[in-house]
Amino acid sequence: MGHGTRYNIDKLVYVETFDEPNQAIAREKVLKTWRRAWKIALIEKENPAWSDLAG
């Protein structure tokens, strides 16, 4: 069972782009140390309606 299925994830609400894979990996490591409230604040700053960005 995949992560999305296990946690009922059905929307992409936040995305960042990078030129190099190592930059994306470094950013992911930083975000994984953040508290949930900080992540929610980041999403709400960039996508206040929590719209599905996968569209």
Beta strands, then each sheet from edge to edge (+ up, - down):
end
